[in-house]
Amino acid sequence: VSDLRPVSDFYDDPGMEWSLRYAGPHLHPGSEDATAALAERAAHYGMVPYGIVLEVASALGAPARYLARRFGAAIVCVDMDPRMHAAARATAAREGLTGVVWQVLARTERLPLKDASVSGAWSQDALCHMEKEPVLAEVARVLQPGGLFAFSDFIARHGFTTGDLQTLRTLWAFPSLFSIPRYVAQLEAAGFEVLLAEDRTQALGEQRPLGIRDDDNWWPRFAARWGEAQAAARREAALAWRGIVAEGRAGYAMFIARVPPA
Ligand SMILES: C[S@@+](CC[C@H](N)C(=O)[O-])C[C@H]1O[C@@H](n2cnc3c(N)ncnc32)[C@H](O)[C@@H]1O
């Protein structure tokens, strides 16, 4: 299998400019709509209000600020990228949420949190960059009995190939991609009960147009700033993912899992 691209390379300065244009500060497919859809499921399955919620890979913190308001919660934002935290901290201060969203610089495979110390956990489209087994075990460890883990991720679907994985390792910094059944099995192995595993590929595909009206002007400006090779590399990544999704071999899913009540 090909070399794994470093995550920090994917989210370098040109990578962030590109991601921000097409996703916005909710740095995942579907943007704020997807955050709201996951929050609706989490509320339905019993995410408690006024809790302490761990966010696994919080990036720019837009989902964390949304959750703080949606659930009246404090959010522990774990991410390994200090530039993400700096941006998240500044926005939280501007929005009056300092002291409600806390930035913790750490890798999610070893959370610097005590056992059973959070009432809920959250993640959007970031486990794709991680070794999922240790992260799921860590989330189970830090959740209180009865606590929910609500998350979404990129998923493998029927027909996903070794070649697809190689492409995603080199272009997207994905070490692996789980299918829904594999996620369910791994969540159960980590001690969770799985309450919801929902394929969102079609819903996300239908939600938005692929481009933005002035793409023809934006791309040359991007290439002038960062170089043609960067522009070509970002386009290649976008087209590669889009192609695999269009052929049905990968997509997106949402999960609600619960640590059994005591
Ligand atoms: C797609 S962004 C996450 C988007 C964010 N969840 C959101 O919805 O706005 C991926 C983030 O994962 C972080 N990340 C990737 N692997 C990580 C790891 N092993 N430990 C901590 N953070 C990680 C990156 O630094 C980056 O900020």
The ligand as a Tripos MOL2 file, in Angstrom:
@<TRIPOS>MOLECULE
LIG
   27    29     1     0     0
SMALL
NO_CHARGES

@<TRIPOS>ATOM
      1 C1        -11.7060   17.3650    8.5980 C.3       1 LIG1
      2 S1        -10.8840   18.1760    9.9280 S.3       1 LIG1
      3 C2        -12.0930   17.9960   11.1920 C.3       1 LIG1
      4 C3        -13.2660   18.8210   10.9730 C.3       1 LIG1
      5 C4        -14.0480   19.1480   12.2120 C.3       1 LIG1
      6 N1        -14.4220   17.9270   12.9240 N.3       1 LIG1
      7 C5        -15.2560   19.8840   11.7630 C.2       1 LIG1
      8 O1        -16.2500   19.1940   11.5290 O.co2     1 LIG1
      9 O2        -15.2160   21.1100   11.6140 O.co2     1 LIG1
     10 C6         -9.6740   17.0380   10.4970 C.3       1 LIG1
     11 C7         -9.0150   17.4750   11.7860 C.3       1 LIG1
     12 O3         -8.5160   16.3080   12.3990 O.3       1 LIG1
     13 C8         -7.3350   16.6070   13.0760 C.3       1 LIG1
     14 N2         -6.6700   15.3270   13.3080 N.ar      1 LIG1
     15 C9         -6.4270   14.3660   12.3930 C.ar      1 LIG1
     16 N3         -5.8650   13.3040   12.9760 N.ar      1 LIG1
     17 C10        -5.7640   13.5890   14.3060 C.ar      1 LIG1
     18 C11        -5.2860   12.8590   15.4370 C.ar      1 LIG1
     19 N4         -4.8050   11.6400   15.3060 N.pl3     1 LIG1
     20 N5         -5.3410   13.4580   16.6510 N.ar      1 LIG1
     21 C12        -5.8330   14.7130   16.7770 C.ar      1 LIG1
     22 N6         -6.3010   15.4390   15.7460 N.ar      1 LIG1
     23 C13        -6.2820   14.8860   14.5210 C.ar      1 LIG1
     24 C14        -6.6260   17.5620   12.1350 C.3       1 LIG1
     25 O4         -5.6390   18.3090   12.8060 O.3       1 LIG1
     26 C15        -7.7950   18.3920   11.6190 C.3       1 LIG1
     27 O5         -7.9930   19.5460   12.3920 O.3       1 LIG1
@<TRIPOS>BOND
     1     1     2 1
     2     2     3 1
     3     2    10 1
     4     3     4 1
     5     4     5 1
     6     5     6 1
     7     5     7 1
     8     7     8 2
     9     7     9 1
    10    10    11 1
    11    11    12 1
    12    11    26 1
    13    12    13 1
    14    13    14 1
    15    13    24 1
    16    14    15 ar
    17    14    23 ar
    18    15    16 ar
    19    16    17 ar
    20    17    18 ar
    21    17    23 ar
    22    18    19 1
    23    18    20 ar
    24    20    21 ar
    25    21    22 ar
    26    22    23 ar
    27    24    25 1
    28    24    26 1
    29    26    27 1
@<TRIPOS>SUBSTRUCTURE
     1 LIG1         1 GROUP 0 **** ****
